[in-house]
Amino acid sequence: MFANSRMLSSAPWSWVRNPSFRNGNFIFKTPTAANGASKTLEDMERAHILRVVEECGGNQSHAADMLDIDRVTLYHKLKKYGWTRTPVETH
Protein backbone atom coordinates (compact mmCIF):
# COMPACT_ATOMS: atom_id res chain seq x y z
CA MET A 1 0.00 0.00 0.00
CA PHE A 2 1.28 3.47 -0.83
CA ALA A 3 0.85 6.35 1.59
CA ASN A 4 -0.92 9.45 0.37
CA SER A 5 0.24 12.97 1.24
CA ARG A 6 -2.30 13.34 4.06
CA MET A 7 -0.97 10.20 5.76
CA LEU A 8 2.60 11.39 5.37
CA SER A 9 1.91 14.87 6.73
CA SER A 10 0.27 13.49 9.88
CA ALA A 11 2.79 10.70 10.49
CA PRO A 12 5.38 12.75 12.42
CA TRP A 13 2.71 13.85 14.90
CA SER A 14 1.35 10.39 15.63
CA TRP A 15 3.82 9.99 18.49
CA VAL A 16 2.22 12.99 20.27
CA ARG A 17 -1.06 11.12 20.61
CA ASN A 18 0.65 7.92 21.78
CA PRO A 19 0.66 7.90 25.63
CA SER A 20 3.65 5.57 25.83
CA PHE A 21 5.86 8.28 24.31
CA ARG A 22 4.52 11.00 26.59
CA ASN A 23 5.40 8.90 29.65
CA GLY A 24 9.10 8.93 28.74
CA ASN A 25 9.41 5.38 27.40
CA PHE A 26 12.21 6.25 25.00
CA ILE A 27 15.11 4.17 23.81
CA PHE A 28 17.52 7.02 24.51
CA LYS A 29 17.66 8.30 28.06
CA THR A 30 19.13 11.57 29.32
CA PRO A 31 22.80 11.06 30.28
CA THR A 32 23.45 11.29 33.99
CA ALA A 33 26.47 12.35 35.96
CA ALA A 34 28.28 10.00 38.37
CA ASN A 35 26.16 11.31 41.27
CA GLY A 36 22.92 10.45 39.43
CA ALA A 37 22.03 14.05 38.51
CA SER A 38 20.97 14.80 34.95
CA LYS A 39 23.62 16.40 32.79
CA THR A 40 22.72 19.61 31.02
CA LEU A 41 23.38 20.17 27.34
CA GLU A 42 26.13 22.60 28.33
CA ASP A 43 27.76 19.90 30.52
CA MET A 44 27.71 17.45 27.62
CA GLU A 45 29.07 20.06 25.19
CA ARG A 46 31.87 20.96 27.62
CA ALA A 47 32.87 17.32 28.14
CA HIS A 48 32.85 16.65 24.38
CA ILE A 49 34.89 19.73 23.50
CA LEU A 50 37.47 19.07 26.22
CA ARG A 51 37.79 15.42 25.17
CA VAL A 52 38.36 16.38 21.52
CA VAL A 53 40.93 19.06 22.47
CA GLU A 54 42.81 16.54 24.62
CA GLU A 55 42.69 13.96 21.81
CA CYS A 56 44.24 16.61 19.53
CA GLY A 57 47.06 17.17 21.99
CA GLY A 58 45.84 20.68 22.76
CA ASN A 59 46.01 21.76 19.12
CA GLN A 60 43.04 24.12 18.99
CA SER A 61 43.04 24.54 15.21
CA HIS A 62 42.87 20.78 14.67
CA ALA A 63 40.23 20.38 17.41
CA ALA A 64 38.11 23.17 15.86
CA ASP A 65 38.30 21.41 12.49
CA MET A 66 37.24 18.11 14.07
CA LEU A 67 34.37 19.83 15.93
CA ASP A 68 33.41 21.73 12.76
CA ILE A 69 33.41 25.07 14.58
CA ASP A 70 35.43 28.23 14.08
CA ARG A 71 38.78 28.34 15.90
CA VAL A 72 37.84 31.61 17.62
CA THR A 73 34.57 30.05 18.86
CA LEU A 74 36.55 27.15 20.29
CA TYR A 75 39.00 29.56 21.92
CA HIS A 76 36.13 31.42 23.63
CA LYS A 77 34.50 28.20 24.82
CA LEU A 78 37.79 26.93 26.25
CA LYS A 79 38.32 30.23 28.03
CA LYS A 80 34.80 29.98 29.46
CA TYR A 81 35.51 26.43 30.67
CA GLY A 82 38.77 27.50 32.30
CA TRP A 83 40.87 25.19 30.12
CA THR A 84 44.57 25.96 29.95
CA ARG A 85 47.17 24.52 27.66
CA THR A 86 49.50 22.03 29.34
CA PRO A 87 53.14 22.99 28.73
CA VAL A 88 55.02 20.60 26.46
CA GLU A 89 58.13 19.12 28.01
CA THR A 90 61.32 19.44 25.96
CA HIS A 91 64.40 17.33 26.50
Summary of the structure (lengths in Angstrom):
residues: 91
radius of gyration: 21.1
end to end distance: 71.8
largest distance: 71.8
contacts: 155
relative contact order: 0.08
helix: 56%
strand: 2%
